[in-house]
Amino acid sequence: MTNKVKENYLRRQAERLGLSMQKSRGKKWSVDNQLGYRVIDPYHNTIIQGEKFDLNIQEVEDFLSRRLDEIK
């Protein structure tokens, strides 16, 4: 599975859980923007994971699967 396909799959999975996944739009790495992903709650406008865009795609997938298990 390519990165873009996995990214789109995880975005849809996050939406089903009432969350949103964002990818950093930055071009240069910095302490506050590590060019990764974060998961937010769009209804409360809060960051759930990855405050500094410090999650990689695997960490997002693990977080969403744990969140799904908590709901079940």
C-alpha positions, 0 to 999 in steps of 0.5 A: 500500500503506498503512502498516499493510499494509506494516508487517505484510508487513515483520514477516512478512519479518523472521520468515522471516529469523529476526528480529523488527521492533518499533515504538516504543510511545512517545507523545513523541519523545526522544533515546532513543526516536525513535518509529520501528522497530527490528529485533531478533534474538529468539534472541540478544535483540540489537538488529540495527538501530535501537537508538533506534527511529530507523528509518523503514519504508523503512529497515527494508524496505531492511535486510531486502532487503539481509539477504535478498540476503546469505543468497542 
